[in-house]
């Protein structure tokens, strides 16, 4: 059996956006499992995601208050498609991340994390895959807001796709359109 996963992190609602982009909500409804690596910021987003997901696996992040922390763990571990998964919000500096996470998450095949808003897809010395989907609402210094689609099947990740959301572009309105003044 193949399982489709949607990986999200760092949604920061409503501080960074008023809602998740419509494209992300479409992905939520299509995925078998939605995985959120923390920094929700508001309980409303968690409740909406929980209601609209077939299955939700989530952790809290450093920007999440007591009401969110009461709903989810700091670290999650689960088995899916013959793979051992783990998730935490923060993994520290990028230098040495793979070796640190190997020590912290022994017997883990896939580690999902967030915090940096920087997409990440690497493999640790043990073979553990490290995935950070970036953020669908706050790109920071990245060219796009992002999330990941992952497909797992019989002990293997058969597909990992970083999806860039369309940018928020300013529309420049010229002062003269088709001979008519806009002033």
C-alpha positions in Angstrom: 0.0 0.0 0.0 1.3 3.5 -0.9 0.8 6.4 1.5 0.9 10.0 0.5 2.1 12.6 3.1 2.0 16.3 3.2 4.8 17.9 5.2 4.3 21.3 6.7 6.1 23.5 9.3 6.3 27.1 10.5 2.8 28.2 9.4 2.9 31.1 12.0 -0.8 31.9 11.6 -2.2 34.6 11.8 1.1 36.5 12.3 2.7 35.7 8.8 -0.5 35.2 6.9 -4.3 35.1 7.6 -4.7 31.6 6.4 -2.9 28.8 4.6 -2.9 29.2 0.8 -5.8 27.4 -1.0 -3.3 25.1 -2.7 -2.1 23.9 0.7 -5.7 23.2 1.8 -6.2 21.2 -1.4 -3.1 19.2 -0.5 -4.4 18.6 3.0 -7.5 17.0 1.7 -5.7 14.9 -0.8 -3.0 13.5 1.5 -3.3 10.3 3.5 -1.3 11.8 6.3 -0.5 15.5 7.2 2.7 16.1 9.1 3.2 19.5 10.8 6.6 20.2 12.4 5.6 23.0 14.7 5.3 26.8 15.0 1.6 26.9 14.4 1.2 30.0 16.6 -2.6 29.7 16.9 -4.9 26.9 18.1 -7.4 27.7 15.3 -5.1 26.5 12.6 -4.4 23.3 14.5 -8.1 22.6 14.9 -8.8 23.3 11.2 -6.0 21.0 10.1 -7.0 18.3 12.5 -10.6 18.4 11.2 -9.7 18.4 7.5 -6.9 15.8 7.6 -7.5 12.1 7.3 -4.6 11.7 9.8 -2.6 14.4 11.5 0.8 13.9 13.1 2.2 17.0 14.7 4.6 18.6 17.3 4.8 22.0 18.9 7.5 24.6 18.1 9.2 27.4 20.0 6.5 29.9 19.1 3.7 27.7 20.3 2.0 28.6 23.6 0.6 26.4 26.4 -2.8 25.7 24.6 -0.9 24.1 21.6 1.6 22.4 23.8 -1.3 20.7 25.6 -2.5 19.3 22.3 0.7 17.7 21.0 4.1 16.4 21.9 7.5 18.1 21.5 8.7 15.0 19.7 6.6 12.5 17.8 7.6 9.0 16.7 5.5 6.6 14.6 5.7 3.7 12.1 4.3 4.1 8.6 4.9 1.9 5.5 7.6 -0.1 7.3 9.6 3.1 8.1 10.3 4.5 11.5 9.5 8.2 11.5 10.4 10.9 14.1 9.6 14.6 14.2 10.8 17.6 16.2 10.7 21.3 15.6 14.3 22.3 16.1 17.5 20.5 15.3 20.1 23.2 15.9 22.7 24.6 13.5 23.0 23.2 10.0 26.7 22.3 10.5 26.9 18.8 11.9 23.1 18.3 11.9 23.2 14.9 10.3 25.6 13.5 12.9 23.7 15.1 15.8 20.4 13.8 14.7 21.9 10.3 14.1 22.8 10.3 17.8 19.5 11.8 19.0 17.2 9.7 16.8 18.6 6.2 16.7 16.6 3.6 14.8 14.8 6.3 12.8 14.5 6.1 9.0 13.0 9.6 8.4 13.3 12.7 10.6 11.0 15.7 9.8 11.8 19.1 11.3 11.1 22.8 10.9 12.2 26.0 12.6 14.6 27.5 10.0 12.0 28.0 7.2 14.7 26.6 4.9 13.9 23.5 3.0 16.2 20.6 3.7 16.6 17.1 2.3 19.7 15.2 3.3 20.8 11.8 4.4 22.6 11.2 7.7 25.6 8.7 7.9 23.2 6.1 9.3 21.0 6.4 6.2 18.3 8.4 8.0 16.6 10.9 5.7 16.2 14.5 7.2 13.4 16.6 5.7 12.4 20.2 6.4 9.5 21.4 4.2 10.2 25.1 4.7 7.2 27.3 5.4 4.0 27.8 3.3 3.5 31.3 4.7 6.8 32.9 5.6 9.6 32.4 3.1 12.1 34.6 5.0 15.2 34.7 2.8 14.1 31.9 0.5 12.8 32.6 -3.0 9.4 30.9 -2.3 7.2 29.7 0.4 7.3 25.9 0.3 5.9 22.5 1.5 6.8 18.9 0.7 4.9 16.0 -0.8 6.2 12.6 0.2 5.2 9.1 -0.9 6.1 6.1 1.2 5.7 2.5 0.0 6.9 -0.7 1.6 9.9 0.6 3.6 11.0 3.2 1.0 10.4 6.9 0.3 9.5 6.6 -3.4 9.0 10.3 -4.0 10.0 13.5 -2.1 9.0 16.7 -3.8 9.6 20.2 -2.6 6.7 22.4 -3.8 7.2 26.1 -4.3 4.1 28.2 -3.9 3.4 31.1 -6.3 4.9 34.3 -5.0 3.1 37.3 -3.7 3.9 39.8 -6.5 3.2 43.5 -6.4 1.2 44.6 -9.4 2.5 47.8 -10.8 -0.3 49.9 -12.2 0.9 52.2 -15.0 -0.2 55.8 -14.8 -1.7 55.6 -18.3 -3.6 52.5 -19.6 -4.9 52.4 -23.2 -4.8 56.2 -23.5 -6.7 56.8 -20.3 -5.2 58.4 -17.3 -5.4 56.6 -14.0 -4.8 59.7 -12.0 
